[in-house]
Amino acid sequence: MSEEKIEFNRPYMTGKELYYIAEAKFGNMLAGDGPFTKRCHRWIEETANVKTALLTHSCTAALEMAALLLDIQPGDEVIMPSFTFVSTANAFVLRGAVPVFVDVRSDTLNLDESLVEAAITPRTKAIIPVHYAGVACEMDSLLSIAKRHGLMVVEDAAQGVMATYKGRMLGSIGDLGAYSFHETKNVISGEGGALLVNDQDLSARAEVIREKGTDRSRFFRGQVDKYTWQEVGSSFLPGELTAAFLWAQLEQASMITDLRLTAWSFYHDSLETLEGEGLIRRPIVPKECGHNAHMYYILLHPDIDRQAVIESLKSHSISAVFHYVPLHSSPGGLKYGRAHGSMDVTNDVASRIIRLPLWVNISNEQQSRVVQVLSDSIKLQNNSF
Ligand SMILES: *Cc1c(COP(=O)(O)O)cnc(C)c1O
């Protein structure tokens, strides 16, 4: 019996991608910062209500720009969760900083704001909240801690495009925010990202850092008569073909989010019974968070063998996956960072999480099959403990 394969992710195409790429090609606009890039900038600035948005070639690049903008120096410390992607830490380690890992909340799996203040030292420069699964961190608390201690806040909103906290778009709340348009995210351009900047002075410097450390952007606007090297920078901008692809996606970002939310809710309703039986825990979304259905995950009861569940899904051609190896216990984290306090919640959730297939237009039949196989596998194990 062969069952239809259910991939973990299927990138969604709106249908206009090649059309806009052709437009860029026939317009002979291939390098960065052409008309499509500008359209994407305005769209993000208006949608997220942020002073400046700058496309980058990845979220990783946007985070690296953030570290340069904050003038991070060797020995500086940045506070972040350990339960995140490597780029959150790497961007700052590249400047010689020490990532200080703080445990996450057991409900949202986001940085536990109640533990942050105790991790601050005289060398702390910034707090890096990561909005896991597009569910916002407790930003008001984090912002007030940052204010009290004179720290900057850089939101890793890689997973948070179109998600909100108290009505504000993620990525627009801290001093700086970073988006990802990687193929595995909600709105995509293959590889891609953006840096969101709220502060006027930081905006001007961000433009320079992104253009190899030169004032080329000002030159193109006719504000200076030649462009020269101003400060340390690199090439962080994507080409126009990437921006053209992204434009086709941004135009439909609301629809993409709505369709993902429909699929997310289907899982959420279908898995209520298993949660009631104490076999899994479903995601928790605080009421002030408008999430974007970036992912649907469950936490298995500690006595359930996760690998066996993943294998049994796989034997039915369903791809479900676990997530981060916590940074504090990874070789890189041990070398470059340090944990502040207990990492019990991080270690616990990292060992029990499974992410289920979710994409735009996944069918109810496909989702029902995932739920069925998952339930069967979990219940089979439950009978033996
Ligand atoms: C995907 C992701 C990144 C990296 O994004 P890229 O665009 O691939 O560089 C960084 N942080 C988090 C939390 C992510 O999920």
The ligand as a Tripos MOL2 file, in Angstrom:
@<TRIPOS>MOLECULE
LIG
   15    15     1     0     0
SMALL
NO_CHARGES

@<TRIPOS>ATOM
      1 C1         15.0010   30.9940   10.0980 C.3       1 LIG1
      2 C2         15.5330   31.6710   11.2970 C.ar      1 LIG1
      3 C3         16.6850   32.4720   11.2390 C.ar      1 LIG1
      4 C4         17.5510   32.5640   10.0190 C.3       1 LIG1
      5 O1         16.9010   33.0560    8.8870 O.3       1 LIG1
      6 P1         17.6850   33.0880    7.4990 P.3       1 LIG1
      7 O2         16.8370   33.9770    6.6480 O.co2     1 LIG1
      8 O3         17.7250   31.6640    6.9970 O.co2     1 LIG1
      9 O4         19.0320   33.6390    7.7230 O.co2     1 LIG1
     10 C5         17.0860   33.1520   12.3750 C.ar      1 LIG1
     11 N1         16.4010   33.0410   13.5280 N.ar      1 LIG1
     12 C6         15.2930   32.2760   13.6250 C.ar      1 LIG1
     13 C7         14.5640   32.2130   14.9410 C.3       1 LIG1
     14 C8         14.8370   31.5530   12.5190 C.ar      1 LIG1
     15 O5         13.7490   30.7900   12.6330 O.3       1 LIG1
@<TRIPOS>BOND
     1     1     2 1
     2     2     3 ar
     3     2    14 ar
     4     3     4 1
     5     3    10 ar
     6     4     5 1
     7     5     6 1
     8     6     7 2
     9     6     8 1
    10     6     9 1
    11    10    11 ar
    12    11    12 ar
    13    12    13 1
    14    12    14 ar
    15    14    15 1
@<TRIPOS>SUBSTRUCTURE
     1 LIG1         1 GROUP 0 **** ****
